[in-house]
Amino acid sequence: MRLLSVCICFGILLLLVDVNFAKRRDPNDIDKGEESEDPDEYEDADLPKRKKNTKKSSKGKADEIYDDEEEDDFLYACLKNDKDSVCKCEVDILNCEDSELTETDIYVRDDSFKIKTANFKKNGIKILRYKEILPGYDYEVEVLDFSDNKISKIDDKCLNAFDSLKKLYLSSNRLKTITNRVLTSKIGDTLHQLFLDDNEIIKIHPTTFEELKNLTKLVLDGNNGIQLSKNTFPTALANLEILSLDRCNITKFDDDVFENLV
């Protein structure tokens, strides 16, 4: 009987201590380790890190750029693993020929590589967009080759960043016209050879070639039925040495068509 009384008293004492302890606890601390976890504490753990890229701006200045897109959304060249590179870097030639490209904004990952010739032949490029042709590496390029694509549109001034451009190949595309908003005075300072053969050009605006004062070779072969007049070839083309009009099926033209070239 005495032992039972002692057990009952001891149980009551433990109950009172537990109740008193519960009253003194901060209600905000209850189950802190489980129910009150900061939801933001692990928020970044489940999100992919933003990729940090380096784009070279004009004249080779580097700008750090963050992007949320996946690595595969960018087109890179000169990677250590050729399998991951859309173009090959050979001496001073960026070779993107037959690479199933539809865009031209290639980022070269080797800062020591200098591009003199950019070969984009035999791809699926439809538009040449302003500031999206080799951004940051455009100022060193001397030869641009877009032959055998599907180009039907060229943005105004999209070649202006090519300060050293000497040869421009636009052969075998779908161009119906080209204007001096593309062939600007900026590239006219350096451009020596222009290839527009095998397109769909019928009419050439009188101002198309007026800024190309240093042009020595102009190829218009294969533009079936192209219409020529005295204004087609302005006096600005006084340095022209080679003019090719093969396979154009021209039946007649005015006697003074080439008067400004003499």
C-alpha positions in Angstrom: 0.0 0.0 0.0 2.8 2.4 0.9 4.6 1.5 -2.3 1.5 2.3 -4.4 1.1 5.7 -2.7 4.8 6.5 -3.5 4.3 5.6 -7.2 1.2 7.7 -7.5 2.9 10.7 -5.9 5.9 10.4 -8.1 3.7 10.2 -11.2 1.8 13.3 -10.2 5.1 15.2 -9.7 6.3 14.3 -13.2 3.0 15.5 -14.7 3.2 18.8 -12.9 6.8 19.3 -14.1 5.9 18.5 -17.7 2.9 20.9 -17.7 5.0 23.7 -16.2 7.8 23.2 -18.8 5.3 23.4 -21.7 3.9 26.7 -20.4 7.3 28.3 -20.3 8.2 27.3 -23.9 8.0 29.8 -26.7 5.2 28.8 -28.9 7.2 29.8 -31.9 9.8 27.2 -31.0 7.5 24.3 -31.1 8.5 21.7 -33.6 11.0 24.2 -35.0 13.1 21.5 -36.5 10.3 20.1 -38.5 7.3 22.4 -39.1 8.9 25.8 -39.0 11.7 25.3 -41.5 12.3 28.4 -43.6 10.9 27.5 -47.0 13.4 29.7 -48.8 16.3 28.0 -47.1 16.5 25.2 -49.7 14.8 27.1 -52.6 18.0 27.5 -54.6 19.1 23.9 -54.2 16.4 22.7 -56.5 16.9 25.3 -59.2 19.6 25.0 -61.9 22.4 27.5 -61.6 22.4 30.3 -64.1 25.1 29.8 -66.7 27.8 32.4 -66.7 29.1 33.1 -70.2 31.6 35.5 -71.6 30.8 37.2 -74.9 33.4 39.3 -76.6 32.0 42.6 -77.8 33.3 44.6 -80.7 37.1 45.1 -80.6 37.5 42.1 -78.4 36.2 43.6 -75.1 34.8 40.9 -72.8 31.4 41.2 -71.2 30.1 38.8 -68.6 26.6 37.6 -69.3 24.3 35.5 -67.3 21.6 33.4 -68.9 19.0 31.0 -67.6 19.0 29.0 -70.8 20.6 25.6 -71.1 24.1 25.2 -72.4 22.8 23.6 -75.6 21.0 26.9 -76.6 24.3 28.4 -77.5 26.5 27.7 -80.5 30.1 27.3 -79.7 33.3 26.8 -81.7 36.9 26.0 -80.8 35.9 23.7 -78.0 38.5 21.2 -76.8 36.1 18.4 -77.7 35.4 18.7 -81.4 32.2 16.7 -81.0 30.6 19.6 -79.0 31.8 22.3 -81.4 29.5 23.4 -84.2 32.5 24.7 -86.3 36.1 23.8 -86.7 38.9 26.3 -86.0 41.7 25.7 -88.5 44.6 28.2 -88.3 42.7 31.4 -89.1 39.6 29.8 -90.7 36.3 29.2 -88.9 34.9 26.3 -90.8 31.1 25.9 -90.3 30.4 24.4 -93.7 27.6 21.8 -93.9 26.9 22.0 -90.2 23.1 22.2 -90.4 23.2 25.7 -89.0 20.2 28.1 -89.2 21.8 30.8 -87.1 25.2 32.7 -87.3 25.7 33.9 -83.8 28.7 31.6 -83.1 30.7 32.1 -79.9 34.4 31.2 -80.1 35.7 29.8 -76.9 39.4 30.1 -77.7 40.4 33.8 -77.1 43.7 33.3 -78.9 41.9 32.3 -82.2 41.7 35.0 -84.8 39.2 34.6 -87.6 40.2 35.8 -91.0 37.9 33.6 -93.0 34.4 32.5 -91.9 32.9 29.7 -93.9 29.1 29.2 -93.5 28.6 27.4 -96.8 25.9 24.7 -97.3 23.7 25.3 -94.3 20.1 26.3 -93.7 20.5 30.0 -92.9 17.5 32.0 -94.1 18.1 35.5 -92.6 21.3 37.4 -91.8 20.4 39.4 -88.6 21.9 42.6 -87.3 24.5 42.0 -84.6 24.1 38.2 -84.9 27.0 37.3 -87.1 30.0 36.2 -85.1 29.4 38.8 -82.4 32.7 40.1 -81.0 34.8 38.5 -83.7 33.4 40.4 -86.7 36.0 43.1 -86.8 38.8 40.7 -87.8 37.1 38.8 -90.6 38.3 39.4 -94.1 36.3 36.8 -95.9 32.6 35.9 -95.3 31.2 33.0 -97.2 27.4 32.3 -97.1 27.2 30.4 -100.3 24.6 27.6 -100.8 22.2 28.7 -98.0 18.5 29.8 -98.2 19.1 33.5 -97.5 16.2 35.7 -98.6 16.6 38.6 -96.2 19.6 40.6 -94.9 19.0 43.1 -92.1 20.1 46.7 -92.8 23.6 47.4 -91.6 24.1 43.9 -90.4 27.6 43.8 -92.0 28.8 47.2 -90.6 30.8 45.6 -87.8 33.0 43.8 -90.3 35.7 46.5 -90.4 38.2 44.4 -92.4 35.8 42.6 -94.8 37.4 42.2 -98.3 35.4 39.3 -99.8 31.7 38.7 -99.4 30.1 35.5 -100.9 26.3 35.4 -101.1 26.2 32.9 -104.0 23.4 30.4 -104.5 20.8 31.9 -102.1 17.3 33.2 -102.6 17.9 37.0 -102.7 15.5 38.9 -104.8 17.2 42.3 -104.2 20.0 43.9 -102.2 20.3 47.6 -101.3 22.8 50.1 -100.1 21.3 49.7 -96.6 23.2 46.4 -96.6 26.1 47.4 -98.9 26.8 50.5 -96.8 29.7 52.9 -97.0 31.1 51.2 -93.9 31.9 48.0 -95.7 32.5 49.9 -99.0 35.7 51.2 -97.5 37.3 47.7 -97.5 35.2 45.4 -99.7 37.0 44.3 -102.9 35.0 41.3 -104.2 31.2 40.7 -104.1 29.6 37.5 -105.2 25.8 37.6 -105.9 25.6 34.8 -108.4 22.8 32.3 -108.6 20.2 34.2 -106.7 16.8 35.5 -107.9 17.8 39.1 -108.5 15.9 40.8 -111.3 16.1 44.5 -110.6 19.0 46.4 -109.0 18.3 49.7 -107.5 20.4 52.6 -108.8 21.9 53.2 -105.4 22.8 49.5 -104.6 26.5 49.7 -105.5 27.1 53.5 -105.0 29.0 53.0 -101.7 31.4 50.3 -103.0 34.1 52.6 -104.2 36.9 50.0 -103.7 35.2 47.1 -105.4 37.3 45.3 -108.1 35.2 42.2 -108.7 31.4 41.9 -109.0 29.8 38.5 -109.9 26.1 38.4 -110.9 26.1 35.1 -112.8 23.0 33.0 -112.9 20.5 35.8 -112.0 18.1 34.8 -114.8 16.6 37.7 -116.6 18.3 40.4 -114.6 17.5 43.9 -115.8 20.4 46.3 -116.3 20.6 50.0 -117.1 23.2 52.8 -117.0 22.2 53.5 -113.4 22.9 49.9 -112.3 26.7 50.5 -112.4 27.4 54.0 -110.9 30.6 55.9 -111.2 31.5 54.7 -107.7 32.5 51.4 -109.4 35.3 53.1 -111.3 37.8 50.6 -109.8 35.9 47.6 -111.0 38.1 45.2 -113.0 35.9 42.1 -113.3 32.2 42.1 -114.0 30.7 38.7 -114.7 27.1 38.2 -116.1 27.3 34.6 -117.3 24.0 32.6 -117.4 21.8 35.6 -116.9 20.0 35.1 -120.3 20.1 38.8 -121.0 18.7 39.3 -124.5 19.4 43.0 -124.8 20.5 46.1 -122.9 21.1 49.7 -123.6 24.3 50.8 -125.3 25.3 53.0 -122.3 24.9 50.3 -119.6 28.6 50.2 -118.9 29.3 53.9 -119.6 30.2 54.7 -116.0 32.7 51.9 -115.8 34.9 53.1 -118.6 
